[in-house]
């Protein structure tokens, strides 16, 4: 199943809401991405920020499971959302 861009954006905002509630994970996200706490508010709707957040989350299966279980969505939804966001279909692992 593929998601529309709008559905992917809404889902990504829900993931962000989950992420900021994770006291152990959010500092790791901020450190890994170089984002600040204020960026969580100002950059939240930007596709590049959402992609970086989804990429970060996909680094750890436990995070994917915890997030998707809490949001009550299939585990593959994170990858589907990433693909539906602008630039998300392109993967660069360099």
Long-range contacts (C-beta under 8 A, 24 or more apart in sequence): 1-80, 2-80, 2-83, 2-84, 3-77, 3-80, 3-81, 3-83, 3-84, 4-84, 5-84, 5-85, 5-86, 7-81, 7-84, 8-50, 8-80, 8-81, 8-82, 8-83, 8-84, 8-85, 8-88, 9-45, 9-47, 9-50, 9-85, 11-71, 11-73, 11-77, 11-81, 12-50, 12-53, 12-54, 12-81, 12-85, 13-44, 13-45, 13-50, 14-71, 15-53, 15-54, 15-57, 15-67, 15-71, 15-78, 15-81, 16-40, 16-44, 16-50, 16-53, 18-67, 18-70, 18-71, 19-53, 19-57, 19-67, 22-66, 25-63, 29-53, 29-56, 32-56, 47-85, 47-86, 47-87, 47-88, 48-87, 50-81, 50-85, 51-82, 51-85, 51-87, 51-88, 54-78, 54-81, 54-82, 54-85, 54-88, 55-82, 58-82
